[in-house]
Amino acid sequence: MGQKEVKEKEKLCKETLGKFFFDLAKANFTTNVAGCILSMVMNSRFDDLHIWELLIFGLLSTSFLAYIGYRILKK
């Protein structure tokens, strides 16, 4: 394999790994954040501390996964 092929393979691996983390962030957002918001709206339980904790955790973990994906693709 030539130098060009090795660089192309590394680039493809980085792109695939970055997309993987973005997909994890999307799945995390859908399950945690959208699920908590839907639960709050359907049950009208805006004062439940447990739901707010899950919502904040979902937002933070989604941001963290998206940041990892961004950093991988940026390099």
N, C-alpha and C positions, 0 to 999 in steps of 0.2 A: 504494500500500500504506500502510495506517495504521501507527501506532506499535505497536499491539498485535500486528499480523501480523509486523512486523519482530522483535519480542521473541520471539514464538513460534518463528520460523524460527531465530533464534540459539540458543534453548533446545534445539531439535531437533538442530541441528548439534553442540552441545556434548555432548548425550546420545549421539549417534551416534559421535562421536569417542572419548568415554570408554569406550563399549562396545567399540569397536574395539581399544583398548589392553588392555582386560580379556580380550578374545578372543585377542589376541596373547600375553598372559601365560599363558593356559590352554594354547594350542598349544605355547608354549615349554616349559612345565612337562611336558607330555605327551611331547614329543620328547626333551628333554634329561634331565630329572630321572628320569622314569619309565623311560626307555630305559637310562640308566646303572645304575639300581638293578636292573632286569631283567637287564642284562648281568652285573652283579656276582653276582647270585644264580645265574643259569644256568651261569656259568663258574667259580664259586667263586674269583674273583680279587679278593679284598678288599685285596690288597697292591699292586695296580697303581696307580701314581701318576697316570697319564694319565686313568684313569676318575674318580678323585677330583677332579682338576682340572676335568674336564667337569661333574661333579656340582655342584661349588661355583659354576662359571660359570653353570650352569643355574638354580641357586637365586638367585643374585644378579641375573641378567637377568630372571627371572620377577618378583622383588620390585620391581625398577626399573620394569618395564612396568606392573605393578599399581599402583604408586605414581603413575605418570603418569596412568593412568586415573582414579584416585581424586582427584587434584588437579584434573583437568579437570571432573569431575562435582561437585566441592565448590564451585567458583566460581559 
